[in-house]
Amino acid sequence: MDGACPFCLAIQKRVLSLDTRHRLRFLDYNDSSVAARAPFPQIRLDEEMHVLATDGSWHAGYAGWVVVLRELPRYAWLAWLLAAPPFRWFGPGLYRWIARHRYHIPGFPAPCHVDACAISAGAPTNRSSIMPPDTR
Protein backbone atom coordinates (compact mmCIF):
# COMPACT_ATOMS: atom_id res chain seq x y z
CA MET A 1 0.00 0.00 0.00
CA ASP A 2 0.99 3.60 -0.32
CA GLY A 3 1.56 4.62 3.28
CA ALA A 4 1.01 8.32 2.45
CA CYS A 5 -2.30 7.83 0.65
CA PRO A 6 -5.50 8.49 2.66
CA PHE A 7 -7.53 6.14 0.44
CA CYS A 8 -5.01 3.32 0.89
CA LEU A 9 -4.96 3.88 4.65
CA ALA A 10 -8.78 3.79 4.77
CA ILE A 11 -8.86 0.48 2.88
CA GLN A 12 -6.16 -0.92 5.17
CA LYS A 13 -8.13 0.04 8.27
CA ARG A 14 -11.33 -1.55 6.96
CA VAL A 15 -9.69 -4.77 5.84
CA LEU A 16 -7.65 -5.20 9.02
CA SER A 17 -10.81 -4.81 11.10
CA LEU A 18 -12.19 -7.86 9.26
CA ASP A 19 -8.97 -9.89 9.49
CA THR A 20 -9.82 -11.70 12.73
CA ARG A 21 -7.15 -14.35 12.10
CA HIS A 22 -4.46 -11.69 11.51
CA ARG A 23 -3.35 -13.26 8.24
CA LEU A 24 -2.83 -10.10 6.18
CA ARG A 25 0.00 -7.59 6.15
CA PHE A 26 0.01 -4.33 4.28
CA LEU A 27 3.35 -3.27 2.85
CA ASP A 28 4.25 0.16 1.48
CA TYR A 29 5.55 0.04 -2.09
CA ASN A 30 7.36 3.32 -1.48
CA ASP A 31 9.85 1.22 0.48
CA SER A 32 12.36 -0.01 -2.10
CA SER A 33 12.88 -3.31 -0.25
CA VAL A 34 9.16 -4.04 -0.53
CA ALA A 35 9.03 -3.07 -4.21
CA ALA A 36 12.07 -5.27 -4.87
CA ARG A 37 10.12 -8.34 -3.67
CA ALA A 38 7.54 -7.91 -6.41
CA PRO A 39 8.19 -9.32 -9.88
CA PHE A 40 6.71 -6.17 -11.45
CA PRO A 41 8.18 -2.81 -12.42
CA GLN A 42 7.27 0.15 -10.20
CA ILE A 43 4.94 1.58 -12.83
CA ARG A 44 2.84 -1.58 -12.73
CA LEU A 45 2.75 -1.47 -8.95
CA ASP A 46 1.39 2.06 -9.26
CA GLU A 47 -1.42 0.94 -11.56
CA GLU A 48 -3.23 -1.60 -9.40
CA MET A 49 -3.05 -3.36 -6.10
CA HIS A 50 -0.95 -6.52 -5.86
CA VAL A 51 -1.25 -9.44 -3.50
CA LEU A 52 1.32 -12.09 -2.68
CA ALA A 53 -0.56 -15.24 -1.66
CA THR A 54 0.72 -17.71 0.91
CA ASP A 55 1.57 -20.16 -1.90
CA GLY A 56 3.95 -17.59 -3.40
CA SER A 57 1.74 -16.64 -6.34
CA TRP A 58 1.06 -12.99 -7.22
CA HIS A 59 -2.39 -11.59 -8.02
CA ALA A 60 -3.35 -8.09 -9.14
CA GLY A 61 -6.52 -6.01 -9.19
CA TYR A 62 -9.76 -7.98 -9.04
CA ALA A 63 -7.96 -11.31 -8.65
CA GLY A 64 -6.03 -9.81 -5.75
CA TRP A 65 -9.25 -8.94 -3.95
CA VAL A 66 -10.47 -12.50 -4.40
CA VAL A 67 -7.31 -13.70 -2.61
CA VAL A 68 -7.81 -11.14 0.17
CA LEU A 69 -11.45 -12.12 0.66
CA ARG A 70 -10.43 -15.78 1.02
CA GLU A 71 -8.40 -14.76 4.08
CA LEU A 72 -11.31 -12.97 5.76
CA PRO A 73 -13.48 -15.51 7.60
CA ARG A 74 -16.75 -13.65 7.11
CA TYR A 75 -16.09 -13.14 3.39
CA ALA A 76 -14.51 -16.40 2.23
CA TRP A 77 -17.84 -17.39 0.66
CA LEU A 78 -17.78 -14.17 -1.37
CA ALA A 79 -14.30 -14.99 -2.67
CA TRP A 80 -15.58 -18.35 -3.91
CA LEU A 81 -18.52 -16.62 -5.65
CA LEU A 82 -16.39 -13.88 -7.23
CA ALA A 83 -13.90 -16.43 -8.57
CA ALA A 84 -16.65 -18.29 -10.43
CA PRO A 85 -18.24 -17.45 -13.79
CA PRO A 86 -19.80 -15.06 -14.63
CA PHE A 87 -18.37 -12.87 -11.87
CA ARG A 88 -14.75 -13.57 -12.78
CA TRP A 89 -15.51 -12.48 -16.35
CA PHE A 90 -17.05 -9.14 -15.39
CA GLY A 91 -15.18 -8.53 -12.14
CA PRO A 92 -11.99 -7.03 -13.58
CA GLY A 93 -13.97 -4.38 -15.48
CA LEU A 94 -15.99 -3.58 -12.39
CA TYR A 95 -12.76 -3.35 -10.36
CA ARG A 96 -11.35 -0.82 -12.84
CA TRP A 97 -14.58 1.22 -12.79
CA ILE A 98 -14.63 1.34 -8.98
CA ALA A 99 -10.95 2.24 -8.91
CA ARG A 100 -11.48 5.14 -11.31
CA HIS A 101 -14.36 6.44 -9.17
CA ARG A 102 -12.94 5.60 -5.74
CA TYR A 103 -12.81 9.20 -4.59
CA HIS A 104 -16.55 9.53 -5.09
CA ILE A 105 -17.46 6.53 -2.95
CA PRO A 106 -19.23 7.71 0.21
CA GLY A 107 -17.24 7.08 3.37
CA PHE A 108 -13.79 7.22 1.77
CA PRO A 109 -11.40 10.16 1.99
CA ALA A 110 -10.80 12.65 -0.78
CA PRO A 111 -7.72 12.21 -2.97
CA CYS A 112 -4.41 13.04 -1.41
CA HIS A 113 -2.25 15.81 -2.78
CA VAL A 114 1.25 14.55 -2.14
CA ASP A 115 3.67 13.05 -4.64
CA ALA A 116 3.87 9.75 -2.76
CA CYS A 117 0.36 8.79 -3.77
CA ALA A 118 0.16 10.42 -7.16
CA ILE A 119 -1.43 8.15 -9.72
CA SER A 120 -0.35 8.35 -13.31
CA ALA A 121 -2.93 9.76 -15.72
CA GLY A 122 -5.42 7.11 -16.70
CA ALA A 123 -4.16 4.61 -14.14
CA PRO A 124 -7.20 2.76 -12.89
CA THR A 125 -6.27 1.80 -9.37
CA ASN A 126 -4.64 2.69 -6.13
CA ARG A 127 -1.11 1.82 -5.17
CA SER A 128 -1.54 -0.87 -2.61
CA SER A 129 -0.29 -4.30 -1.83
CA ILE A 130 -1.71 -6.76 0.58
CA MET A 131 0.38 -9.73 1.49
CA PRO A 132 -0.57 -12.61 3.72
CA PRO A 133 2.15 -13.19 6.32
CA ASP A 134 4.96 -15.55 5.44
CA THR A 135 4.11 -19.06 6.57
CA ARG A 136 7.60 -20.42 6.17
C-alpha positions as CSV (number, residue, x, y, z in Angstrom):
1,M,0.0,0.0,0.0
2,D,1.0,3.6,-0.3
3,G,1.6,4.6,3.3
4,A,1.0,8.3,2.5
5,C,-2.3,7.8,0.7
6,P,-5.5,8.5,2.7
7,F,-7.5,6.1,0.4
8,C,-5.0,3.3,0.9
9,L,-5.0,3.9,4.6
10,A,-8.8,3.8,4.8
11,I,-8.9,0.5,2.9
12,Q,-6.2,-0.9,5.2
13,K,-8.1,0.0,8.3
14,R,-11.3,-1.6,7.0
15,V,-9.7,-4.8,5.8
16,L,-7.6,-5.2,9.0
17,S,-10.8,-4.8,11.1
18,L,-12.2,-7.9,9.3
19,D,-9.0,-9.9,9.5
20,T,-9.8,-11.7,12.7
21,R,-7.1,-14.4,12.1
22,H,-4.5,-11.7,11.5
23,R,-3.4,-13.3,8.2
24,L,-2.8,-10.1,6.2
25,R,0.0,-7.6,6.2
26,F,0.0,-4.3,4.3
27,L,3.3,-3.3,2.9
28,D,4.3,0.2,1.5
29,Y,5.6,0.0,-2.1
30,N,7.4,3.3,-1.5
31,D,9.8,1.2,0.5
32,S,12.4,0.0,-2.1
33,S,12.9,-3.3,-0.2
34,V,9.2,-4.0,-0.5
35,A,9.0,-3.1,-4.2
36,A,12.1,-5.3,-4.9
37,R,10.1,-8.3,-3.7
38,A,7.5,-7.9,-6.4
39,P,8.2,-9.3,-9.9
40,F,6.7,-6.2,-11.5
41,P,8.2,-2.8,-12.4
42,Q,7.3,0.2,-10.2
43,I,4.9,1.6,-12.8
44,R,2.8,-1.6,-12.7
45,L,2.8,-1.5,-8.9
46,D,1.4,2.1,-9.3
47,E,-1.4,0.9,-11.6
48,E,-3.2,-1.6,-9.4
49,M,-3.1,-3.4,-6.1
50,H,-1.0,-6.5,-5.9
51,V,-1.2,-9.4,-3.5
52,L,1.3,-12.1,-2.7
53,A,-0.6,-15.2,-1.7
54,T,0.7,-17.7,0.9
55,D,1.6,-20.2,-1.9
56,G,4.0,-17.6,-3.4
57,S,1.7,-16.6,-6.3
58,W,1.1,-13.0,-7.2
59,H,-2.4,-11.6,-8.0
60,A,-3.4,-8.1,-9.1
61,G,-6.5,-6.0,-9.2
62,Y,-9.8,-8.0,-9.0
63,A,-8.0,-11.3,-8.7
64,G,-6.0,-9.8,-5.7
65,W,-9.2,-8.9,-3.9
66,V,-10.5,-12.5,-4.4
67,V,-7.3,-13.7,-2.6
68,V,-7.8,-11.1,0.2
69,L,-11.5,-12.1,0.7
70,R,-10.4,-15.8,1.0
71,E,-8.4,-14.8,4.1
72,L,-11.3,-13.0,5.8
73,P,-13.5,-15.5,7.6
74,R,-16.8,-13.6,7.1
75,Y,-16.1,-13.1,3.4
76,A,-14.5,-16.4,2.2
77,W,-17.8,-17.4,0.7
78,L,-17.8,-14.2,-1.4
79,A,-14.3,-15.0,-2.7
80,W,-15.6,-18.3,-3.9
81,L,-18.5,-16.6,-5.6
82,L,-16.4,-13.9,-7.2
83,A,-13.9,-16.4,-8.6
84,A,-16.7,-18.3,-10.4
85,P,-18.2,-17.5,-13.8
86,P,-19.8,-15.1,-14.6
87,F,-18.4,-12.9,-11.9
88,R,-14.7,-13.6,-12.8
89,W,-15.5,-12.5,-16.4
90,F,-17.0,-9.1,-15.4
91,G,-15.2,-8.5,-12.1
92,P,-12.0,-7.0,-13.6
93,G,-14.0,-4.4,-15.5
94,L,-16.0,-3.6,-12.4
95,Y,-12.8,-3.3,-10.4
96,R,-11.4,-0.8,-12.8
97,W,-14.6,1.2,-12.8
98,I,-14.6,1.3,-9.0
99,A,-10.9,2.2,-8.9
100,R,-11.5,5.1,-11.3
101,H,-14.4,6.4,-9.2
102,R,-12.9,5.6,-5.7
103,Y,-12.8,9.2,-4.6
104,H,-16.5,9.5,-5.1
105,I,-17.5,6.5,-2.9
106,P,-19.2,7.7,0.2
107,G,-17.2,7.1,3.4
108,F,-13.8,7.2,1.8
109,P,-11.4,10.2,2.0
110,A,-10.8,12.6,-0.8
111,P,-7.7,12.2,-3.0
112,C,-4.4,13.0,-1.4
113,H,-2.2,15.8,-2.8
114,V,1.3,14.5,-2.1
115,D,3.7,13.0,-4.6
116,A,3.9,9.8,-2.8
117,C,0.4,8.8,-3.8
118,A,0.2,10.4,-7.2
119,I,-1.4,8.1,-9.7
120,S,-0.3,8.4,-13.3
121,A,-2.9,9.8,-15.7
122,G,-5.4,7.1,-16.7
123,A,-4.2,4.6,-14.1
124,P,-7.2,2.8,-12.9
125,T,-6.3,1.8,-9.4
126,N,-4.6,2.7,-6.1
127,R,-1.1,1.8,-5.2
128,S,-1.5,-0.9,-2.6
129,S,-0.3,-4.3,-1.8
130,I,-1.7,-6.8,0.6
131,M,0.4,-9.7,1.5
132,P,-0.6,-12.6,3.7
133,P,2.2,-13.2,6.3
134,D,5.0,-15.5,5.4
135,T,4.1,-19.1,6.6
136,R,7.6,-20.4,6.2
